[in-house]
Amino acid sequence: MKFEWFVASRYLLSRRKQSFISIISIISIAGVGLGVATVILVIAVLDGVEHGLRDRFLANEAHVVLRLIGNNFFGDYQDRIERITDVEGVVAASPVVYSQMGVFQTGGEGIKDTIFVKGIDTAQEDKVTGFSHFVEGSVDFQTSPLIKEAALREGETISGGMVVGSRLAARLGIGVGDVLRLVVSLDENPGSIGSPTFLVDFSNFVIIGFYESELAVYDNQIAYIAKETAQELYDAEDKVNVILVKLEDAEMASELSVLIEDAAQFSDIIDRAITTTWLETHASLFAALKLEKIATVIIEALIILVAAFNIASTLIMTVMEKTRDIGTLRTLGASRGNILGIFMIQGSVIGMLGTIAGSALGLGLCWLLSNNVVRPSPLYAFGAIALLIICQIVIAFRRLIPHGTIRKLGMSVFWVVVVGFVLYCFVKPISLKELGLSGIYQMNELPIRVNWFFVGFINLLSFLICWLGTTYPAWQASNLKPIEALQYE
């Protein structure tokens, strides 16, 4: 072992009168470790939320939406879809009748709620948004047995089947087989005298399934019916008002949207086609997440910086405590470089151990938060803590293991195992649905996604900050003159 490493290790494992220095070293390691673990965990959560939302948005909606200004209906949509799919980079396109309808309160006097209704062709919609994969129940909008049963039971005309978002169904208090009455149009009665009256056009739909995408923006306000039924409701035979487009690369949506507009061939100046990409629709959300991530990195870097100051203070105290030793070493022939190396090694080891421990803790917590398995009862965790305390007391007072290094190493391993077991018992995936936050965060569980590049970056940054924190006290120690260090001894 080199001279500098030997002396630095003795200072790190100070005994008896200098045991306070060892305690400060442990606190410094813990400070760096907690800082690194915190930043890894927080960034994993932010990355998980960002990619979780992105994946869910791309799985449930089109990459590009084509419509006319004013949402007017247009014909020849199949020909336009064929031209759009010929554009390089386009995978599929789907025609949609998109509208907003009122939900009429059965037995009430007015409209209970408003929802958005999509009239779709299931086969084409599946190619764009994978609609059927998110439906629990039937997607047979026109021939489902539930339609005939509901017509016989209610004694009313049923326009067809409807798939509603799971949250929307819970909000309206409806289930499979129930009939939902929608207000298709509300026109003023021209023959009314005095206060205006309105002519209401109703349509009845039977619930045949639920749509569950884990995104509240869809599950809480959108219902699906057959495209042909929607066209009949609006007297728009062979017409739609929206075309949904899926791309090979969702990131190319902005570039390809112009080509899609040209391929649709809407030459009318009044009925001009416009496109909206998924990037434009959710730009503010992803910009906020990116800003939050940058702010988090800065804050967590400051936490690590504070831990580095703690390392610097530890080394300064060590230098003050070891002034006589430094003078003795210089008298015996140690150079300034040797003294500088001793304290640089001591501070670097503290920073390295803290960084490694923090990475292990942070990655372990990420694994626990993303691993949804049955955990042992918390009673086992309390039992493990009690056993650890008993063993610590027995070993401390009985000295069952005579060799101090082996005793410390064994207890350290025991501490790590027990703490890991306690975390395993208590830390589990966070259910946003149970907390009532799923509507805010647009997902049922808090997602975790480890960014390994960032883990490597934060490890390097942490070690660099800790290493820089050691330079001043190490430099001060190397500048101590032997005469000044020993003049009072």
C-alpha positions in Angstrom: 0.0 0.0 0.0 1.4 3.4 -0.9 2.3 5.8 1.9 -0.5 8.3 1.1 -3.2 5.6 1.0 -2.0 4.1 4.2 -2.1 7.4 6.2 -5.4 8.4 4.6 -7.1 5.1 5.6 -5.9 5.6 9.2 -7.4 9.0 9.2 -10.7 7.7 7.8 -10.9 5.0 10.4 -9.8 7.1 13.4 -10.2 5.5 16.8 -10.5 6.5 20.4 -9.9 10.2 20.9 -10.3 10.9 17.1 -13.5 8.8 16.8 -15.4 12.1 16.3 -13.6 12.5 13.0 -14.9 9.1 11.8 -18.4 10.0 12.8 -18.1 13.2 10.7 -16.8 11.2 7.8 -19.8 8.9 8.0 -22.1 11.8 8.1 -20.4 13.3 5.1 -20.8 10.0 3.2 -24.4 9.9 4.1 -24.9 13.5 3.0 -23.5 12.8 -0.5 -25.3 9.5 -0.7 -28.7 11.0 0.1 -28.1 13.8 -2.4 -27.3 11.4 -5.2 -30.1 9.1 -4.3 -32.6 11.9 -4.3 -31.6 13.3 -7.7 -31.6 9.8 -9.3 -35.1 9.1 -7.8 -36.6 12.4 -8.7 -35.3 12.4 -12.3 -36.5 8.8 -12.7 -40.0 9.9 -11.6 -40.0 12.9 -14.0 -38.7 10.8 -16.9 -41.3 8.2 -16.1 -44.1 10.7 -16.1 -42.9 12.3 -19.3 -42.4 9.1 -21.2 -45.5 7.5 -19.7 -47.6 10.4 -20.9 -45.9 10.5 -24.3 -46.5 6.7 -24.8 -50.1 6.9 -23.7 -50.8 10.0 -25.8 -49.3 8.3 -28.9 -51.1 5.0 -28.2 -54.5 6.7 -27.8 -54.5 9.5 -30.4 -53.3 10.3 -33.9 -50.0 11.9 -34.6 -51.6 14.3 -37.0 -55.3 15.5 -37.1 -56.6 16.9 -40.4 -59.8 18.9 -40.5 -61.4 21.9 -42.2 -61.5 25.4 -40.7 -64.8 25.6 -38.8 -65.0 21.8 -38.5 -67.2 21.5 -41.6 -68.0 18.1 -43.1 -66.4 17.0 -46.3 -66.9 14.2 -48.8 -64.6 11.9 -50.8 -62.8 11.1 -47.6 -61.7 7.6 -48.6 -60.0 9.0 -51.7 -58.3 11.6 -49.6 -57.2 8.9 -47.1 -55.6 6.9 -50.0 -53.7 9.9 -51.1 -52.6 10.7 -47.5 -51.4 7.1 -46.9 -49.3 7.4 -50.1 -47.2 10.1 -48.4 -43.8 8.6 -47.3 -43.8 8.2 -43.6 -47.5 7.8 -43.2 -48.7 4.4 -41.8 -52.5 4.7 -41.8 -55.4 7.1 -41.7 -58.9 6.9 -40.2 -62.1 8.9 -40.9 -64.0 10.3 -37.9 -67.1 12.2 -37.2 -66.2 14.2 -34.2 -68.9 16.1 -32.2 -70.1 17.3 -28.8 -73.4 16.1 -27.4 -75.4 16.7 -24.3 -76.4 13.9 -21.9 -80.0 14.1 -21.0 -80.9 13.3 -17.4 -83.6 10.6 -17.4 -86.5 11.8 -15.4 -84.9 15.3 -15.1 -85.7 18.6 -16.8 -82.5 19.3 -18.7 -79.0 18.4 -19.8 -76.9 16.6 -17.2 -73.5 16.8 -18.8 -71.8 17.2 -22.2 -69.4 14.7 -23.8 -67.4 14.4 -26.9 -68.5 11.6 -29.3 -66.4 10.0 -32.0 -68.0 8.2 -34.8 -65.4 5.7 -36.0 -64.8 2.8 -38.4 -63.4 0.3 -35.9 -61.1 -1.5 -38.5 -59.5 1.8 -39.7 -59.4 3.3 -36.2 -57.5 0.3 -34.8 -54.7 1.0 -37.4 -54.3 4.5 -36.1 -55.0 4.5 -32.3 -55.4 0.8 -31.5 -58.9 1.5 -30.2 -60.0 -2.1 -29.6 -57.0 -2.9 -27.4 -58.3 -0.4 -24.8 -61.9 -1.6 -24.8 -63.3 -3.8 -22.1 -66.5 -5.3 -23.6 -67.8 -5.3 -27.2 -66.9 -3.0 -30.1 -69.9 -4.2 -32.2 -71.7 -0.9 -32.4 -74.6 -2.0 -34.7 -75.3 -5.8 -34.1 -74.5 -6.3 -30.4 -77.2 -8.4 -28.6 -77.4 -5.7 -26.0 -79.0 -3.3 -28.5 -82.0 -5.6 -29.1 -82.3 -6.3 -25.4 -82.3 -2.6 -24.5 -84.9 -1.8 -27.2 -87.3 -4.5 -25.9 -86.7 -3.4 -22.3 -87.0 0.3 -22.8 -89.7 0.3 -25.5 -87.7 3.0 -27.4 -85.7 3.2 -30.5 -82.0 2.5 -30.0 -79.7 4.2 -32.4 -76.8 1.8 -31.7 -74.2 0.7 -29.3 -71.7 3.0 -27.6 -68.4 2.5 -25.9 -67.8 5.1 -23.1 -64.7 6.1 -21.2 -64.4 4.2 -17.9 -64.2 7.5 -15.8 -67.1 8.9 -17.8 -69.2 5.9 -17.0 -68.4 6.2 -13.3 -69.2 9.9 -13.4 -72.6 9.3 -15.1 -73.3 6.2 -13.0 -73.9 3.9 -15.9 -73.0 0.3 -16.7 -73.0 -2.2 -19.6 -76.5 -2.6 -20.9 -77.7 0.8 -19.7 -79.3 3.3 -22.1 -77.7 6.7 -22.5 -79.9 9.5 -24.0 -78.0 12.1 -25.9 -79.1 15.5 -27.2 -77.9 15.6 -30.8 -79.2 19.1 -31.7 -81.0 21.9 -30.0 -82.9 24.3 -32.4 -85.1 27.2 -31.6 -88.8 26.7 -32.5 -89.7 29.3 -35.1 -93.4 29.0 -34.3 -93.1 29.8 -30.6 -94.7 33.0 -29.1 -93.3 34.8 -26.2 -90.4 33.1 -24.5 -88.4 31.1 -27.0 -88.8 27.3 -27.0 -86.5 24.7 -28.5 -86.8 21.6 -30.6 -84.7 18.9 -29.1 -83.4 15.9 -31.2 -82.7 12.9 -28.9 -80.9 9.6 -29.7 -80.6 6.6 -27.4 -77.5 4.5 -27.2 -76.9 1.3 -25.2 -73.6 0.9 -23.4 -71.7 -2.1 -24.8 -68.2 -1.5 -23.4 -65.8 0.7 -21.5 -62.7 2.5 -22.8 -59.8 2.4 -20.4 -56.6 4.2 -21.5 -55.4 5.4 -18.1 -55.6 9.0 -19.5 -58.3 11.0 -17.8 -58.5 13.4 -20.8 -60.0 10.5 -22.8 -61.6 8.2 -20.2 -63.5 11.1 -18.6 -65.1 12.8 -21.6 -65.1 10.7 -24.8 -67.6 8.1 -26.1 -67.5 6.1 -29.3 -70.2 5.1 -31.8 -70.3 3.8 -35.3 -69.3 6.2 -38.0 -72.4 5.4 -40.1 -74.6 6.2 -37.1 -72.9 9.5 -36.5 -73.3 10.4 -40.2 -77.1 9.7 -39.9 -77.4 11.8 -36.8 -76.0 14.9 -38.6 -77.4 14.2 -42.0 -73.9 13.9 -43.4 -74.1 10.8 -45.5 -70.6 9.7 -46.8 -69.1 12.7 -45.1 -66.7 13.2 -42.1 -65.2 16.2 -40.4 -61.9 14.8 -39.2 -59.2 12.5 -40.6 -56.7 10.9 -38.1 -53.2 10.1 -39.3 -50.6 7.8 -37.8 -46.9 8.2 -38.8 -43.9 5.9 -38.7 -42.0 8.4 -36.6 -44.2 10.6 -34.3 -41.3 13.1 -34.0 -41.7 13.9 -37.8 -45.3 15.1 -37.3 -44.5 18.8 -37.8 -42.6 18.1 -41.1 -45.1 15.7 -42.6 -48.2 17.7 -41.6 -47.6 20.1 -44.6 -47.4 17.2 -47.0 -50.5 15.7 -45.6 -52.4 18.9 -46.1 -51.3 19.0 -49.8 -52.2 15.3 -50.3 -55.7 15.9 -49.0 -56.3 18.3 -51.9 -58.7 20.8 -50.4 -58.6 23.6 -53.0 -61.5 25.6 -51.7 -60.3 28.8 -50.1 -63.2 28.8 -47.6 -63.0 25.1 -46.7 -59.2 25.2 -46.3 -57.6 22.2 -44.6 -55.5 22.6 -41.4 -53.5 20.0 -39.5 -52.8 19.8 -35.8 -50.0 17.6 -34.5 -49.7 15.8 -31.2 -46.6 18.0 -30.4 -48.7 21.1 -30.8 -51.6 19.7 -28.7 -49.4 18.8 -25.7 -46.6 21.4 -26.2 -47.3 23.3 -23.0 -47.3 20.1 -20.9 -44.0 18.7 -22.2 -42.4 22.2 -21.9 -43.5 22.4 -18.3 -42.1 18.9 -17.6 -38.8 19.8 -19.2 -38.5 23.0 -17.2 -39.3 21.1 -14.0 -36.6 18.6 -14.8 -34.0 21.3 -15.3 -35.0 23.1 -12.1 -34.8 19.7 -10.2 -31.3 19.0 -11.5 -30.2 22.4 -10.3 -31.7 22.0 -6.9 -30.3 18.5 -6.4 -26.9 19.7 -7.6 -27.0 22.3 -4.8 -27.8 19.5 -2.3 -24.7 17.7 -3.4 -22.7 20.9 -3.2 -23.8 21.3 0.4 -22.6 17.7 1.1 -19.3 18.7 -0.5 -19.0 21.6 1.9 -19.6 19.1 4.7 -16.6 17.1 3.3 -14.5 20.2 3.2 -15.4 21.0 6.9 -14.5 17.4 7.8 -11.1 17.7 6.2 -10.5 21.1 7.8 -11.3 19.6 11.2 -9.0 16.7 10.4 -6.2 19.0 9.4 -6.6 20.9 12.7 -6.7 17.6 14.6 -3.6 16.2 12.8 -1.5 19.3 12.8 1.2 17.6 15.0 1.1 14.5 12.7 1.5 16.6 9.6 4.5 18.4 11.2 6.0 15.0 12.2 5.6 13.6 8.7 7.1 16.7 7.1 10.1 16.4 9.5 10.5 12.8 8.6 10.8 13.7 4.9 7.2 13.8 3.6 6.9 16.3 0.8 4.1 18.8 0.3 2.8 16.6 -2.5 2.6 13.6 -0.1 0.5 15.7 2.4 -1.7 17.0 -0.3 -2.2 13.5 -1.6 -3.2 12.2 1.8 -6.1 14.6 2.3 -7.1 14.5 -1.4 -7.4 10.8 -1.1 -9.4 11.1 2.1 -11.9 13.5 0.6 -12.1 11.6 -2.7 -12.8 8.3 -0.9 -15.6 10.0 1.1 -17.1 11.4 -2.1 -16.7 8.1 -3.9 -18.3 6.0 -1.1 -21.1 8.5 -0.8 -21.7 8.5 -4.6 -21.7 4.7 -4.8 -24.0 4.4 -1.8 -26.4 7.0 -3.1 -26.5 5.4 -6.5 -27.3 2.0 -5.0 -30.0 3.5 -2.8 -31.5 5.6 -5.6 -31.6 2.7 -8.1 -32.9 0.4 -5.4 -35.8 2.7 -4.6 -36.5 3.0 -8.3 -36.7 -0.7 -8.6 -39.0 -1.0 -5.5 -41.3 1.7 -6.8 -41.6 0.0 -10.2 -41.8 -3.6 -9.0 -45.4 -4.4 -8.3 -45.2 -7.6 -6.2 -46.6 -8.7 -2.9 -44.5 -7.3 -0.1 -43.9 -9.0 3.3 -45.9 -7.6 6.3 -44.4 -4.5 7.9 -44.3 -6.5 11.1 -41.4 -8.4 9.7 -39.6 -5.1 9.1 -40.1 -4.1 12.8 -38.8 -7.5 13.8 -35.7 -7.1 11.7 -35.0 -3.7 13.3 -35.5 -5.1 16.8 -33.0 -7.9 16.0 -30.5 -5.5 14.6 -30.6 -3.4 17.8 -30.3 -6.4 20.0 -27.3 -7.7 18.1 -25.7 -4.3 18.1 -26.1 -4.1 21.9 -24.8 -7.6 22.5 -21.8 -7.2 20.3 -21.0 -3.8 21.8 -21.1 -4.9 25.5 -20.0 -8.6 25.2 -17.3 -8.1 22.6 -18.2 -11.5 21.1 -16.0 -10.8 18.1 -12.6 -9.7 19.3 -11.2 -8.2 16.1 -12.5 -4.7 15.7 -12.3 -4.5 11.9 -14.2 -7.8 11.4 -16.8 -6.7 13.9 -17.4 -3.3 12.2 -17.5 -5.0 8.8 -20.0 -7.6 9.9 -22.3 -5.0 11.6 -22.1 -2.8 8.5 -23.2 -5.6 6.3 -25.9 -6.5 8.8 -27.1 -2.9 8.8 -27.3 -2.8 5.0 -29.3 -6.0 4.8 -31.7 -4.9 7.5 -32.2 -1.5 6.0 -32.7 -3.0 2.6 -35.3 -5.5 3.9 -37.2 -2.6 5.7 -37.3 -0.6 2.5 -38.5 -3.7 0.6 -41.4 -4.1 3.1 -42.5 -0.5 3.0 -41.6 0.9 -0.5 -44.0 -0.1 -3.2 -45.5 1.4 -6.4 -47.5 4.5 -5.7 -51.1 4.3 -6.9 -52.3 7.7 -8.1 -55.8 6.3 -8.5 -56.0 5.4 -4.8 -54.7 8.8 -3.9 -57.3 10.5 -6.1 -54.5 12.1 -8.3 -54.9 10.1 -11.5 -57.1 12.8 -13.0 -54.3 15.3 -12.5 -51.4 13.2 -13.7 -53.3 11.3 -16.4 -52.2 7.9 -15.2 -53.2 5.3 -12.5 -49.7 4.6 -11.2 -46.6 6.7 -10.8 -44.2 5.5 -13.5 -40.5 5.1 -12.9 -37.9 5.2 -15.8 -34.2 5.1 -15.0 -32.1 7.2 -17.3 -28.8 5.4 -17.2 -26.9 8.2 -19.0 -28.1 10.7 -16.4 -27.1 8.2 -13.6 -23.6 8.2 -15.0 -23.6 11.9 -15.4 -24.8 12.6 -11.8 -22.2 10.1 -10.5 -19.4 11.9 -12.3 -20.8 15.4 -11.3 -21.1 14.3 -7.6 -17.5 12.9 -7.5 -16.2 16.0 -9.3 -17.9 18.4 -6.8 -16.7 16.3 -3.8 -13.1 16.2 -5.3 -13.1 20.0 -5.7 -14.4 20.4 -2.1 -11.2 18.6 -0.9 -8.7 20.8 -2.7 -8.7 23.8 -0.3 -8.2 21.9 3.0 -5.7 19.6 1.4 -3.8 22.6 0.0 -3.8 24.2 3.4 -2.5 21.0 5.0 0.3 20.8 2.5 1.3 24.4 3.2 1.8 23.8 7.0 5.5 24.3 7.9 7.0 21.7 10.2 8.3 24.4 12.7 4.8 26.0 12.9 3.1 22.6 13.4 5.5 21.5 16.1 6.4 24.7 17.9 3.9 24.2 20.7 4.6 20.4 21.2 
